[in-house]
């Protein structure tokens, strides 16, 4: 800031010097001295303006780097919950797991991972953490990309500083619809060429008229013809030009993002394929820069006088349309692919930060096999390391459903989310919070947070039934799934809850599904008494110290034998 103020004062001084020096010496008859001093002052002023602008650019870059690294430190210090981008707009109440597992919204996986800033970058990241790839091969390719990008901290931060621009938040759909359409304002090449070269001939004809007739009125006649064309095409062109509102700066920023991609070499298969889409010759960044310049030139409409004289002199609107449609013919069909590719680079870069910031976490060993999960020291990645408790879990075709019982607040729901969130991370290609995770590719379904819908007349119990129905439908079509169920049918009486839970578990237990259910219904534990049943019993316990309830959040084998509801009621100050 100090040097910005210094150069601001210097450029003012240079400007005043040029005016005062020129005026004083010219008045006293020293024309050459006045000219030399004025030129020196003007040149100095221009130099200082350029230097001043460069300082502003450096300041903006440093501020962005401070922002980026402050966000990274917040993630390391577990204060990331205050970061602004929660991805809440991607939350879908009909998604199989995103609401239950905190994938989007405050305190979510997206908020924790997210360092994407463009429309397609954020969208790509949202898709990565909310969908399961078709095969284990894709996941291993993603892991390779994360491994490659993770140590490229300088490139990733430079890439993010460019992307950290509010103009990239705009949805480019309007531009993409135009770029991919076959509609053209100027349909005939002859008319196209005529309007393009007309201003040059107008200036030439005007110069000839001025030379021969020595009359400015005749020299303006060609431009009167321009005004007639401008007026007659105004209403035709305005809807077209309105489409480009506010997009010029966005594509100029994209130009720099594509340059960063073009300049870097990659070896992992996914990044190499994405890189080939952009290329290395600068053609993509050059094409996008041209589009940005064309769109930016349209913004002259915001200066009424400049807009009028630009159309008077050169048919500015028509030439803008001509330039845009020339660009569209050459590159229009490629634009969406370029933006999607840039968004995927952002998403991979964002995910790779998980590996960089958590070097002790491991990549999952994922195979295309019958459903199984084998995890050691599995912890919830969104819980700080000083509070996180890790557990083991092993489910397979022989023991496919875990029934977890335990007292209130003992950690049952958190464990379900721990398993689900780590699988989501694994499928994005990120490392997981565990010492080992081996698993197959599974779609994760959950029924944990249930709410009624008064507007649609849906009770809590019926809302839960709708969720369960989706899970059963997935099982019935042969989809490989992991289901996570928290307190089945809590909205009905105990006998119906028990009978309903038995029926649901029997329907969900197949050779292509795994499941974990937490419950206060200790009677469900009887399902796991038969070693051949495929059900396993686990529990979380509490203990008491100095008349205070304590939890170790460790998963134990067998059913729970303890209860703490009355103690918690008294602890809340309710007399019983």
C-alpha positions in Angstrom: 0.0 0.0 0.0 2.9 2.4 0.8 4.4 2.1 -2.7 0.9 2.5 -4.3 0.5 5.8 -2.5 4.0 6.9 -3.5 3.4 6.1 -7.2 0.0 7.8 -7.1 1.7 11.0 -5.9 4.5 10.7 -8.4 2.1 10.3 -11.4 0.2 13.4 -10.2 3.4 15.3 -9.9 4.5 14.2 -13.4 1.2 15.3 -14.9 1.4 18.7 -13.2 5.0 19.1 -14.2 4.2 18.5 -17.9 1.4 21.1 -17.9 3.2 23.8 -15.8 6.6 23.4 -17.5 5.0 23.6 -21.0 2.9 26.6 -20.1 5.6 28.6 -18.4 8.3 28.1 -21.0 6.0 28.5 -23.9 4.7 31.8 -22.6 8.2 33.2 -22.3 9.0 32.1 -25.9 11.1 29.0 -25.1 9.2 26.7 -27.4 11.7 23.9 -27.7 12.4 23.9 -24.0 8.6 23.8 -23.4 8.2 20.9 -25.8 11.0 18.8 -24.4 9.8 19.3 -20.8 6.2 18.5 -21.7 7.2 15.4 -23.6 9.4 14.3 -20.7 6.5 14.9 -18.3 4.0 13.0 -20.4 6.4 10.0 -20.9 7.1 10.0 -17.2 3.4 10.1 -16.4 2.7 7.2 -18.8 5.5 5.1 -17.2 4.3 5.9 -13.7 0.7 4.9 -14.7 1.9 1.6 -16.0 4.0 1.0 -12.9 1.1 2.0 -10.7 -1.2 -0.4 -12.4 1.4 -3.1 -12.0 1.5 -2.5 -8.3 -2.3 -2.8 -8.1 -2.0 -6.2 -9.9 0.7 -7.4 -7.5 -1.4 -6.3 -4.5 -4.5 -8.1 -5.9 -2.3 -11.2 -6.4 -1.0 -11.1 -2.9 -4.4 -10.6 -1.4 -5.7 -13.6 -3.3 -2.7 -15.7 -2.1 -3.4 -14.6 1.4 -7.1 -15.6 1.0 -6.2 -19.0 -0.4 -3.6 -19.8 2.2 -5.8 -18.5 5.0 -8.5 -20.9 3.8 -6.0 -23.8 3.8 -4.9 -22.9 7.3 -8.5 -22.8 8.4 -8.9 -26.4 7.1 -5.8 -27.5 8.9 -6.9 -25.8 12.2 -10.5 -27.1 11.9 -12.0 -23.7 11.6 -13.1 -24.2 8.0 -16.8 -24.1 9.0 -16.6 -20.4 8.6 -15.7 -20.5 4.9 -18.3 -19.0 2.7 -18.8 -21.5 -0.1 -20.9 -24.3 1.3 -22.3 -25.6 -2.0 -25.8 -25.5 -0.5 -27.4 -24.9 -3.9 -26.3 -28.4 -4.9 -28.2 -30.0 -2.0 -30.9 -32.3 -3.3 -33.4 -33.8 -0.8 -34.1 -36.7 -3.2 -30.4 -37.6 -3.4 -29.6 -41.1 -1.9 -27.3 -39.8 0.8 -26.2 -36.1 0.5 -28.4 -34.6 3.1 -27.8 -37.4 5.7 -24.0 -37.4 5.2 -23.5 -33.6 5.1 -22.2 -33.5 1.6 -23.5 -30.0 0.9 -24.4 -27.1 3.1 -22.9 -25.6 6.3 -20.3 -28.0 7.9 -20.3 -30.1 4.8 -17.8 -32.1 2.7 -18.1 -29.5 -0.1 -17.3 -26.7 2.3 -14.3 -28.6 3.7 -12.8 -29.6 0.3 -14.1 -26.8 -1.9 -11.5 -24.5 -3.5 -13.3 -24.2 -6.9 -14.5 -20.8 -8.0 -15.8 -21.1 -11.5 -19.3 -22.2 -12.4 -18.1 -25.4 -13.9 -15.4 -26.0 -11.3 -17.9 -26.0 -8.5 -20.3 -28.1 -10.5 -17.7 -30.6 -11.3 -16.7 -30.9 -7.7 -20.3 -31.3 -6.7 -20.7 -34.1 -9.2 -17.6 -35.8 -8.0 -18.7 -36.0 -4.4 -22.3 -36.9 -5.1 -22.0 -39.6 -7.7 -20.3 -43.0 -7.8 -18.2 -43.8 -10.9 -19.1 -46.8 -13.0 -16.0 -48.7 -12.4 -13.0 -49.1 -10.1 -10.7 -48.2 -13.1 -12.1 -44.6 -13.1 -11.5 -44.3 -9.4 -7.8 -45.4 -9.7 -7.3 -42.9 -12.5 -8.7 -40.2 -10.2 -6.3 -41.3 -7.5 -3.4 -41.0 -9.9 -4.5 -37.5 -10.8 -4.7 -36.5 -7.1 -1.3 -38.0 -6.4 0.2 -36.0 -9.3 -1.4 -32.7 -8.5 -0.9 -32.8 -4.7 2.8 -31.8 -4.7 2.3 -29.2 -7.4 1.5 -26.6 -4.8 2.8 -23.6 -6.7 0.9 -24.5 -9.9 -2.3 -25.2 -7.9 -2.1 -21.9 -6.1 -1.4 -19.9 -9.2 -4.3 -21.6 -10.9 -6.6 -20.8 -8.0 -5.5 -17.2 -7.8 -6.6 -16.8 -11.4 -9.9 -18.6 -10.8 -10.6 -16.5 -7.7 -12.6 -14.0 -9.6 -16.2 -13.2 -9.1 -16.9 -13.1 -12.8 -16.4 -16.8 -13.0 -19.4 -17.4 -10.8 -21.7 -16.6 -13.8 -23.6 -19.4 -15.5 -22.3 -19.3 -19.1 -25.4 -21.2 -20.4 -26.5 -18.2 -22.5 -23.2 -18.1 -24.3 -23.1 -21.8 -24.7 -26.6 -22.0 -26.2 -25.5 -19.3 -28.7 -22.2 -21.0 -29.5 -23.8 -24.4 -30.2 -26.8 -23.2 -32.2 -27.0 -23.1 -35.9 -28.8 -19.7 -36.0 -26.9 -16.7 -37.5 -28.0 -13.1 -37.6 -26.2 -12.5 -40.9 -26.9 -15.5 -43.0 -25.5 -14.6 -46.4 -21.7 -14.4 -46.9 -22.1 -11.5 -49.4 -24.0 -9.4 -46.9 -21.4 -10.5 -44.3 -18.5 -9.2 -46.4 -20.4 -6.1 -47.4 -21.0 -4.9 -43.8 -17.4 -5.9 -42.8 -15.7 -3.8 -45.4 -18.2 -0.9 -45.7 -16.6 1.3 -43.0 -13.2 1.2 -44.8 -14.8 2.3 -48.1 -16.8 5.0 -46.2 -13.7 6.5 -44.8 -12.0 6.4 -48.3 -15.0 7.9 -50.0 -15.3 10.6 -47.3 -11.6 11.5 -47.8 -12.1 11.8 -51.6 -15.2 14.0 -51.2 -13.4 16.2 -48.7 -10.4 16.5 -51.1 -12.4 17.4 -54.2 -15.3 19.4 -52.8 -13.5 21.0 -49.9 -16.8 20.7 -48.0 -17.3 18.9 -44.7 -21.0 18.3 -45.4 -20.3 16.1 -48.4 -17.7 14.2 -46.4 -20.3 13.2 -43.9 -22.7 11.6 -46.4 -21.2 8.1 -46.1 -21.6 8.2 -42.4 -25.2 9.3 -42.7 -25.6 6.0 -44.6 -24.1 4.3 -41.5 -26.7 5.9 -39.3 -29.5 4.7 -41.5 -28.1 1.1 -41.3 -27.6 1.4 -37.5 -31.2 2.7 -37.0 -32.8 0.0 -39.2 -30.9 -2.9 -37.6 -31.0 -1.7 -34.0 -34.0 -3.7 -32.8 -32.8 -6.8 -34.7 -29.4 -6.8 -33.1 -30.2 -5.8 -29.5 -31.6 -9.2 -28.3 -28.4 -10.8 -29.7 -26.1 -8.3 -28.0 -28.0 -8.5 -24.7 -27.1 -12.2 -24.5 -23.5 -11.2 -23.9 -24.1 -8.9 -21.0 -21.4 -9.1 -18.3 -19.5 -12.1 -19.9 -16.5 -10.3 -21.4 -14.4 -10.3 -18.2 -15.3 -13.9 -17.5 -13.8 -15.2 -20.7 -10.7 -13.0 -20.3 -10.2 -14.7 -16.9 -10.7 -18.1 -18.5 -8.0 -17.1 -21.0 -5.4 -17.1 -18.1 -6.8 -20.3 -16.7 -6.3 -22.1 -20.0 -2.8 -20.6 -20.3 -1.9 -22.2 -16.9 -3.2 -25.5 -18.2 -1.3 -25.2 -21.5 2.0 -24.4 -19.7 1.9 -27.4 -17.4 2.8 -31.0 -18.4 0.9 -34.0 -16.9 1.5 -37.7 -16.8 -1.6 -39.3 -15.2 -4.1 -40.6 -17.7 -7.1 -38.3 -16.7 -5.0 -35.1 -16.6 -3.3 -36.0 -19.8 -6.6 -36.5 -21.6 -7.9 -33.3 -20.2 -4.7 -31.5 -21.2 -5.0 -32.8 -24.7 -8.4 -31.2 -25.0 -6.9 -27.8 -24.2 -3.6 -28.4 -26.0 -0.2 -26.7 -25.5 0.1 -24.4 -28.5 -2.0 -21.6 -27.0 -4.8 -22.0 -29.6 -7.4 -22.5 -26.9 -6.4 -19.6 -24.7 -6.0 -17.5 -27.8 -9.5 -18.4 -29.0 -11.0 -17.7 -25.7 -9.2 -14.4 -25.4 -10.6 -13.4 -28.7 -14.1 -14.2 -27.6 -13.5 -12.2 -24.4 -12.4 -9.3 -26.4 -15.4 -9.4 -28.7 -17.8 -9.6 -25.8 -15.9 -6.8 -23.9 -16.2 -4.6 -27.0 -19.9 -4.9 -26.9 -19.9 -3.2 -23.5 -19.3 0.2 -25.2 -23.1 0.4 -25.2 -22.9 1.6 -21.6 -21.2 4.8 -22.9 -24.0 6.5 -24.9 -21.7 9.0 -26.7 -19.0 6.5 -27.4 -21.7 4.0 -28.6 -23.2 6.5 -31.0 -19.9 7.6 -32.5 -18.6 4.0 -32.7 -21.7 3.0 -34.8 -21.5 6.2 -36.8 -17.9 5.6 -37.7 -17.7 1.8 -38.1 -21.1 0.2 -37.7 -19.9 -1.1 -34.3 -22.9 -3.3 -33.5 -22.9 -5.0 -36.9 -19.1 -5.5 -36.8 -19.5 -7.0 -33.2 -22.1 -9.5 -34.5 -19.9 -10.3 -37.5 -16.8 -10.9 -35.3 -18.9 -13.0 -32.9 -20.4 -15.2 -35.6 -17.0 -15.7 -37.3 -15.7 -16.9 -33.9 -18.8 -19.1 -33.5 -18.3 -20.8 -36.9 -14.7 -21.7 -36.0 -14.9 -22.5 -32.3 -18.5 -22.5 -31.1 -18.9 -26.3 -30.8 -15.7 -26.6 -28.7 -16.5 -24.0 -26.1 -18.5 -26.2 -23.7 -15.9 -28.9 -23.8 -13.2 -26.3 -22.9 -15.1 -25.0 -20.0 -16.0 -28.4 -18.7 -12.3 -29.4 -19.0 -11.2 -26.3 -17.0 -13.9 -27.2 -14.4 -12.5 -30.7 -14.0 -9.0 -29.4 -13.5 -10.4 -27.2 -10.7 -12.2 -30.1 -9.2 -9.1 -32.4 -9.3 -6.9 -29.6 -7.9 -9.4 -29.1 -5.0 -9.5 -32.8 -4.2 -5.7 -33.1 -4.3 -5.5 -30.6 -1.5 -6.9 -33.3 0.8 -3.9 -35.4 0.1 -1.5 -32.5 0.5 -3.0 -31.4 3.9 -3.4 -35.0 5.2 -0.3 -36.9 4.1 -0.9 -39.7 6.6 -4.3 -40.6 5.1 -4.3 -43.5 2.7 -5.8 -44.1 -0.7 -8.5 -46.8 -0.8 -7.8 -50.1 -2.5 -10.9 -50.4 -4.6 -11.8 -53.5 -6.7 -14.7 -54.5 -8.9 -15.9 -57.4 -6.9 -18.9 -58.6 -4.8 -19.7 -56.0 -2.1 -17.3 -55.7 0.8 -15.8 -53.2 3.1 -12.7 -53.7 5.2 -11.5 -50.6 7.1 -8.9 -50.1 9.8 -8.7 -47.1 12.1 -11.5 -45.4 10.2 -12.3 -41.9 11.4 -14.7 -39.1 10.4 -12.6 -36.7 8.2 -14.6 -33.6 9.2 -13.9 -34.1 12.9 -10.6 -32.6 14.1 -7.8 -35.1 14.8 -7.7 -34.2 18.5 -11.3 -35.3 18.9 -11.6 -38.0 16.3 -12.0 -41.6 17.4 -11.3 -44.3 14.8 -12.8 -47.8 14.5 -12.6 -50.9 12.4 -15.3 -52.4 10.3 -15.4 -55.5 8.1 -18.5 -56.4 6.0 -18.7 -58.9 3.2 -21.1 -61.4 1.6 -21.0 -63.7 4.6 -21.5 -61.0 7.2 -23.2 -58.2 5.3 -25.3 -56.3 7.8 -24.0 -54.7 11.0 -26.6 -54.0 13.8 -25.2 -51.3 16.1 -26.9 -50.8 19.5 -25.9 -48.5 22.2 -27.1 -45.7 24.5 -27.9 -42.2 23.5 -25.0 -39.9 22.4 -22.6 -42.9 22.3 -21.6 -42.4 18.6 -23.8 -44.6 16.5 -25.0 -42.0 14.0 -21.5 -40.5 13.7 -20.1 -44.0 12.9 -22.6 -44.4 10.1 -21.6 -41.1 8.7 -17.9 -42.0 9.1 -18.3 -45.0 6.9 -20.4 -43.2 4.3 -18.3 -40.0 4.0 -15.1 -42.0 3.7 -16.6 -44.1 0.9 -17.6 -40.8 -0.9 -14.0 -39.5 -0.5 -12.6 -42.8 -1.8 -14.7 -42.7 -4.9 -13.6 -39.1 -5.7 -10.0 -40.3 -5.8 -9.1 -38.6 -2.5 -7.3 -40.3 0.4 -9.5 -41.5 3.2 -9.2 -41.0 7.0 -8.0 -44.5 7.8 -4.9 -46.6 8.1 -6.5 -49.0 5.5 -9.6 -49.1 3.4 -10.4 -51.9 1.0 -13.8 -51.9 -0.6 -15.8 -52.5 -3.8 -17.7 -49.9 -5.8 -21.0 -49.4 -4.0 -23.8 -46.9 -4.2 -24.4 -45.3 -0.8 -28.0 -45.0 0.3 -29.0 -43.7 3.7 -32.0 -43.0 5.9 -30.9 -40.9 8.8 -32.4 -37.4 8.9 -36.1 -37.6 8.4 -38.4 -34.6 8.3 -42.1 -34.2 7.6 -43.5 -32.1 4.8 -46.6 -30.2 5.9 -47.1 -28.6 2.5 -47.4 -32.0 0.8 -49.1 -33.7 3.7 -46.2 -36.1 4.3 -45.6 -37.2 7.9 -42.2 -38.2 9.3 -43.1 -41.8 9.2 -44.3 -41.7 5.6 -41.2 -39.7 4.6 -39.0 -42.4 6.0 -41.0 -45.0 4.1 -40.4 -43.2 0.9 -36.6 -43.2 1.6 -36.7 -46.9 2.4 -38.7 -47.6 -0.7 -35.9 -46.1 -2.8 -33.3 -48.3 -1.2 -35.4 -51.4 -1.7 -36.0 -50.4 -5.4 -32.2 -50.1 -5.8 -31.6 -53.5 -4.3 -34.4 -55.1 -6.4 -32.8 -54.0 -9.7 -29.5 -55.5 -8.7 -27.6 -52.4 -7.8 -24.6 -52.9 -5.5 -25.3 -50.8 -2.5 -24.3 -49.9 1.1 -27.3 -48.8 3.1 -27.0 -46.8 6.3 -30.1 -46.7 8.5 -30.4 -44.7 11.7 -33.2 -45.6 14.1 -35.7 -47.2 11.7 -39.3 -46.1 12.0 -38.9 -43.9 15.1 -42.2 -42.2 14.1 -44.4 -45.2 15.2 -45.0 -47.4 18.2 -42.4 -49.9 19.4 -44.0 -53.1 18.2 -44.6 -51.7 14.7 -41.1 -50.3 14.7 -39.6 -53.6 15.5 -41.7 -55.6 13.0 -41.1 -53.0 10.3 -37.3 -53.0 10.9 -37.2 -56.8 10.7 -39.2 -56.8 7.4 -36.9 -54.0 5.9 -33.7 -55.7 6.9 -34.8 -59.0 5.4 -35.7 -57.2 2.2 -32.4 -55.4 2.0 -30.1 -58.2 2.9 -29.0 -59.7 -0.4 -25.8 -61.0 -2.0 -25.2 -57.6 -3.6 -25.8 -55.3 -0.7 -24.1 -54.3 2.6 -25.7 -52.4 5.4 -25.2 -50.8 8.8 -28.1 -50.0 11.0 -28.1 -48.2 14.3 -31.0 -48.8 16.7 -32.3 -48.5 20.3 -34.4 -51.6 19.7 -32.2 -54.2 21.5 -34.5 -57.0 20.2 -33.0 -56.5 16.7 -29.8 -57.9 18.1 -31.3 -61.3 18.1 -30.9 -61.4 14.3 -27.2 -61.6 14.9 -27.3 -64.5 17.4 -27.1 -67.0 14.6 -23.6 -67.1 13.1 -25.0 -68.1 9.7 -27.5 -65.3 9.6 -25.2 -62.7 7.9 -26.1 -60.2 10.7 -23.3 -58.9 13.0 -23.9 -57.2 16.4 -21.8 -54.2 17.5 -22.3 -51.7 20.3 -21.1 -48.4 21.7 -20.8 -48.1 25.5 -20.7 -45.4 28.0 -19.1 -45.3 31.5 -19.4 -43.1 34.5 -16.6 -41.1 36.2 -17.1 -38.8 39.1 -20.9 -39.1 38.6 -20.5 -37.9 35.0 -21.4 -39.9 31.9 -18.4 -40.5 29.6 -18.2 -42.0 26.1 -15.1 -43.6 24.4 -16.9 -43.9 21.0 -15.2 -47.2 20.4 -17.0 -49.9 18.5 -17.3 -53.2 20.3 -18.5 -56.6 19.2 -21.8 -57.9 20.5 -25.1 -56.2 21.5 -25.4 -53.3 24.0 -26.4 -54.0 27.5 -26.6 -50.5 28.9 -29.1 -47.7 28.9 -28.7 -44.0 29.9 -31.9 -42.2 29.0 -32.9 -41.6 32.6 -29.5 -40.3 33.5 -29.5 -37.9 30.6 -33.0 -36.7 31.5 -31.7 -35.9 35.1 -28.6 -34.3 33.6 -30.8 -32.0 31.6 -32.3 -30.7 34.8 -35.7 -32.5 34.5 -36.9 -33.9 37.8 -38.1 -37.5 37.6 
